């Protein structure tokens, strides 16, 4: 007779199989992920790799997410289009909540995020704002807005106004790739250098731009309806050179 599985399954049910035929993001806790090929409620069934695409998964320890590691063919940097407005609003909201919660007044932060609706992004595109989108496996994962420097003492230089990624894609090299691509684009029209303004209390962002070689120059201030913000300015001088890969 076959073994009655009902009793054992009630105590320790076999987790359902999840085929990874399509790249996706599976949320788990960090405790479930460490050192386990089978984690949490899912048992991952991997497809056979093909010559066109090899799929791996890795853990973003900071956000406790499993993400795909893929070849460069699945990473695309492109100009934003009208169809991206909803995704841009979503990326902005997630990134701002992750970066500025606790640094900005909560009411003010909510208002600033709500202001960046899909309609706002549509208006920015119609006004000619330059926006670069980072796609990972066909899904928008980050963006950068850029153009001429707004800092009076840096006339002729370029500026990256914003560079944000979804939290689960941060710390994995995607931000560096987005930065390098935008810097190269700006160097064509703004060869005198590149500037970026960062909230001085945003330690992770400051560390990111310092690691990319930014030179810290005197701070500026920005007055918002409910607070006075100190901004640190990072500057890269000279003509863009492709970073060396050692």
C-alpha positions as CSV (number, residue, x, y, z in Angstrom):
1,X,0.0,0.0,0.0
2,X,1.2,3.5,-0.6
3,X,2.1,5.6,2.4
4,X,-0.6,7.9,3.6
5,X,1.0,11.4,3.2
6,X,-1.7,13.4,4.8
7,X,-0.3,13.2,8.4
8,X,3.3,14.1,7.4
9,X,2.2,16.8,5.0
10,X,0.1,18.4,7.8
11,X,3.2,18.6,9.9
12,X,5.8,19.5,7.3
13,X,4.1,20.0,3.9
14,X,6.3,19.9,0.8
15,X,6.7,23.4,-0.6
16,X,5.2,24.0,-4.0
17,X,7.4,24.0,-7.0
18,X,8.1,27.3,-8.7
19,X,9.5,27.2,-12.2
20,X,12.0,29.9,-13.0
21,X,11.3,29.8,-16.7
22,X,10.9,33.6,-16.6
23,X,13.1,36.0,-14.7
24,X,11.4,37.4,-11.6
25,X,11.9,38.6,-8.1
26,X,11.1,36.3,-5.2
27,X,10.8,38.0,-1.8
28,X,12.2,36.1,1.2
29,X,13.5,36.9,4.6
30,X,17.3,37.0,5.1
31,X,17.0,34.2,7.6
32,X,15.3,32.0,5.0
33,X,17.9,32.8,2.3
34,X,21.3,32.2,4.0
35,X,22.9,29.0,2.9
36,X,19.7,27.3,1.7
37,X,19.1,26.1,-1.9
38,X,15.4,25.7,-0.8
39,X,14.1,28.7,1.1
40,X,10.8,29.7,2.7
41,X,7.6,28.7,0.9
42,X,9.2,28.1,-2.5
43,X,11.2,25.3,-4.0
44,X,13.0,26.6,-7.0
45,X,12.9,24.4,-10.2
46,X,15.5,25.8,-12.6
47,X,15.2,25.5,-16.4
48,X,18.0,24.2,-18.5
49,X,20.3,27.1,-19.6
50,X,20.4,27.8,-23.3
51,X,23.2,29.1,-25.5
52,X,21.4,32.5,-25.6
53,X,20.8,33.0,-22.0
54,X,22.2,31.6,-18.8
55,X,20.2,32.2,-15.7
56,X,21.5,32.5,-12.1
57,X,20.0,33.8,-9.0
58,X,21.7,35.7,-6.2
59,X,20.6,37.3,-2.9
60,X,20.6,41.1,-2.3
61,X,21.4,40.9,1.4
62,X,20.4,44.4,2.1
63,X,16.8,44.0,0.8
64,X,16.4,40.3,1.3
65,X,15.4,39.7,-2.3
66,X,16.4,37.0,-4.8
67,X,17.3,38.7,-8.1
68,X,18.5,37.4,-11.5
69,X,22.1,37.6,-12.5
70,X,22.1,38.0,-16.2
71,X,24.4,38.7,-19.2
72,X,24.7,42.2,-20.6
73,X,22.1,41.5,-23.3
74,X,19.4,41.6,-20.7
75,X,20.5,45.1,-19.3
76,X,19.4,48.0,-21.4
77,X,19.9,51.8,-21.0
78,X,17.5,53.8,-23.1
79,X,15.7,57.2,-23.3
80,X,12.5,57.3,-21.4
81,X,9.2,57.1,-23.3
82,X,5.6,57.9,-22.5
83,X,4.9,54.3,-21.6
84,X,7.5,54.6,-18.7
85,X,5.7,57.3,-16.7
86,X,3.9,54.9,-14.3
87,X,7.2,52.9,-13.7
88,X,9.1,56.2,-13.2
89,X,6.6,57.3,-10.6
90,X,6.9,53.9,-8.8
91,X,10.8,53.9,-8.9
92,X,10.8,57.5,-7.5
93,X,8.4,56.6,-4.7
94,X,10.3,53.5,-3.6
95,X,13.7,55.1,-3.8
96,X,12.7,58.3,-1.9
97,X,11.0,56.3,0.9
98,X,14.1,54.2,1.2
99,X,16.5,57.1,1.1
100,X,14.8,60.0,2.9
101,X,12.5,58.5,5.5
102,X,13.8,59.8,8.7
103,X,15.8,62.5,7.0
104,X,12.9,64.7,5.8
105,X,9.8,65.7,7.5
106,X,7.3,62.9,7.0
107,X,4.4,65.1,5.7
108,X,6.7,66.9,3.4
109,X,8.2,63.7,2.0
110,X,4.7,62.3,1.3
111,X,3.8,65.5,-0.5
112,X,7.0,65.5,-2.6
113,X,6.4,61.8,-3.6
114,X,2.7,62.4,-4.4
115,X,3.7,65.3,-6.6
116,X,5.7,63.0,-8.9
117,X,2.7,61.2,-10.4
118,X,2.7,59.6,-13.8
119,X,1.2,62.8,-15.1
120,X,4.2,64.8,-13.8
121,X,6.6,62.5,-15.6
122,X,4.5,62.8,-18.8
123,X,4.8,66.6,-18.5
124,X,8.6,66.4,-18.0
125,X,9.0,64.3,-21.1
126,X,6.9,66.7,-23.1
127,X,9.1,69.6,-21.9
128,X,12.2,67.8,-23.2
129,X,13.7,66.7,-19.9
130,X,16.4,64.1,-20.5
131,X,15.6,60.9,-18.7
132,X,17.6,57.7,-19.1
133,X,15.9,54.4,-18.0
134,X,17.7,51.3,-16.8
135,X,15.9,48.1,-17.8
136,X,16.7,44.8,-16.3
137,X,15.2,41.8,-18.0
138,X,12.7,44.1,-19.7
139,X,11.5,45.8,-16.5
140,X,12.4,49.4,-15.5
141,X,14.7,49.2,-12.5
142,X,16.0,52.8,-12.3
143,X,16.4,56.1,-14.0
144,X,18.5,59.3,-14.2
145,X,17.5,62.8,-15.2
146,X,20.3,65.1,-16.4
147,X,21.1,68.2,-18.4
148,X,23.0,71.5,-18.0
149,X,24.3,72.4,-14.5
150,X,22.0,74.5,-12.4
151,X,24.9,75.6,-10.2
152,X,25.9,79.2,-11.1
153,X,29.7,78.6,-10.6
154,X,29.6,75.6,-12.9
155,X,28.3,77.1,-16.1
156,X,29.1,74.9,-19.1
157,X,29.2,71.7,-17.0
158,X,26.6,69.0,-17.0
159,X,24.6,67.8,-14.0
160,X,22.8,64.6,-13.1
161,X,19.7,65.9,-11.3
162,X,18.5,62.6,-10.1
163,X,19.7,59.0,-10.2
164,X,17.6,56.4,-8.4
165,X,17.1,52.6,-8.4
166,X,14.5,50.4,-6.9
167,X,15.8,49.4,-3.5
168,X,16.1,45.7,-4.5
169,X,18.5,46.7,-7.3
170,X,20.8,48.9,-5.2
171,X,24.3,47.8,-4.3
172,X,24.6,45.5,-7.2
173,X,26.5,47.6,-9.8
174,X,23.5,48.8,-11.7
175,X,23.8,52.4,-10.3
176,X,27.4,52.6,-11.5
177,X,26.5,51.4,-14.9
178,X,23.7,54.0,-15.1
179,X,26.0,56.8,-13.8
180,X,28.8,55.9,-16.3
181,X,26.4,55.9,-19.3
182,X,24.8,59.2,-18.4
183,X,28.2,60.8,-17.7
184,X,29.4,59.7,-21.1
185,X,26.3,61.2,-22.8
186,X,26.7,64.5,-20.9
187,X,30.4,64.8,-21.9
188,X,29.4,65.3,-25.5
189,X,27.7,68.7,-24.8
190,X,29.2,69.6,-21.5
191,X,32.9,68.8,-21.6
192,X,33.8,71.1,-18.7
193,X,32.7,68.4,-16.1
194,X,29.9,66.9,-14.2
195,X,28.1,68.0,-11.0
196,X,25.7,66.2,-8.7
197,X,24.0,67.6,-5.6
198,X,23.3,65.2,-2.8
199,X,21.5,65.7,0.5
200,X,24.4,66.0,3.0
201,X,22.7,63.7,5.5
202,X,22.3,60.9,2.9
203,X,25.4,58.9,3.8
204,X,24.9,56.0,1.3
205,X,24.5,58.4,-1.6
206,X,27.6,60.4,-0.6
207,X,29.6,57.2,-0.3
208,X,28.4,56.0,-3.7
209,X,29.6,59.2,-5.5
210,X,32.8,59.3,-3.6
211,X,33.5,55.8,-4.7
212,X,32.9,56.9,-8.3
213,X,35.7,59.6,-7.9
214,X,33.5,62.6,-7.2
215,X,35.4,65.6,-5.7
216,X,33.5,67.2,-2.8
217,X,33.2,71.0,-3.1
218,X,31.5,73.5,-0.8
219,X,27.9,72.8,0.1
220,X,24.8,74.6,-1.0
221,X,21.4,74.9,0.6
222,X,17.9,74.4,-0.6
223,X,14.9,75.8,1.1
224,X,11.7,73.7,1.0
225,X,8.3,74.8,2.5
226,X,9.0,73.0,5.8
227,X,12.8,72.7,6.1
228,X,16.2,74.0,5.1
229,X,18.3,71.3,3.4
230,X,22.0,71.2,3.1
231,X,23.3,69.7,-0.2
232,X,26.8,68.4,-0.8
233,X,28.1,68.9,-4.3
234,X,30.3,66.4,-6.1
235,X,32.2,67.3,-9.2
236,X,34.1,65.3,-11.9
237,X,36.3,67.5,-14.1
238,X,37.7,67.0,-17.6
239,X,36.5,64.9,-20.5
240,X,34.9,61.5,-19.7
241,X,37.2,58.5,-19.9
242,X,36.0,55.0,-19.9
243,X,36.7,53.5,-16.5
244,X,39.4,50.8,-16.4
245,X,38.3,47.3,-15.6
246,X,40.9,45.6,-13.5
